[in-house]
Amino acid sequence: MAYKITDACTMCSSCAEECPANAISEGKNTYVIDKDACTECGTCVDVCPAEAIVEV
């Protein structure tokens, strides 16, 4: 399963700080997940306070 960060992202950086694969970076309006680097571990989903990360 793959993940994406929605417009609900508050740019808090929790996901990027906790990502063990370093697959998340700051985008223009939200953080973004590099689908090629993502290991689909779900850590980002667990730490996102805005619940802005969803399965696609």
N, C-alpha and C positions, 0 to 999 in steps of 0.2 A: 504494500500500500504506500502511496506517495502522499506527501503533505504540501499544503500551500498556506501562505499567510494572507489573511483577508484584510479588508479595509478597516476592520475593527482594531488593527494593530495600533498601539499607543506609542511605539518607538521606545519602549522602556529598556530594551536590549537584554532582557532576561534570557530569551531563547538563544541568542548568539553567545552569551557568556557560558551557557551550560551545554551547548552542542559539542559532543565529543569528537565529531568529524570536522568541526570548523566549516560546516556547510551553510551557515547563515551569515549574511552580511547586510549592512545598512543600504537600503535602496532610497529612492527619492521620497516616497510617502509612507513606506512600510519597510520592514525588514524583508529580505527575500531568501529563499532556500535554493541552493544550487542542487538541482535534482541529480546530477551526476556524482556529487560528493556525498549526498545524504545516504546514510545507512538505514534509514527508516526505523530508528530505535524508539522514537516517540518521546524522547526526553523533552523536546521543545514544547510538545503538547502539554505535558505535565507541569511545566514551569510557567506557562503563559498566563498572567493574571487577567488578561482581557479575553481569554478563550478565543483568540484570533487565528489559531492554527487548526486547520481542518484536513481530513483525509479527502483525497481526490480520486 
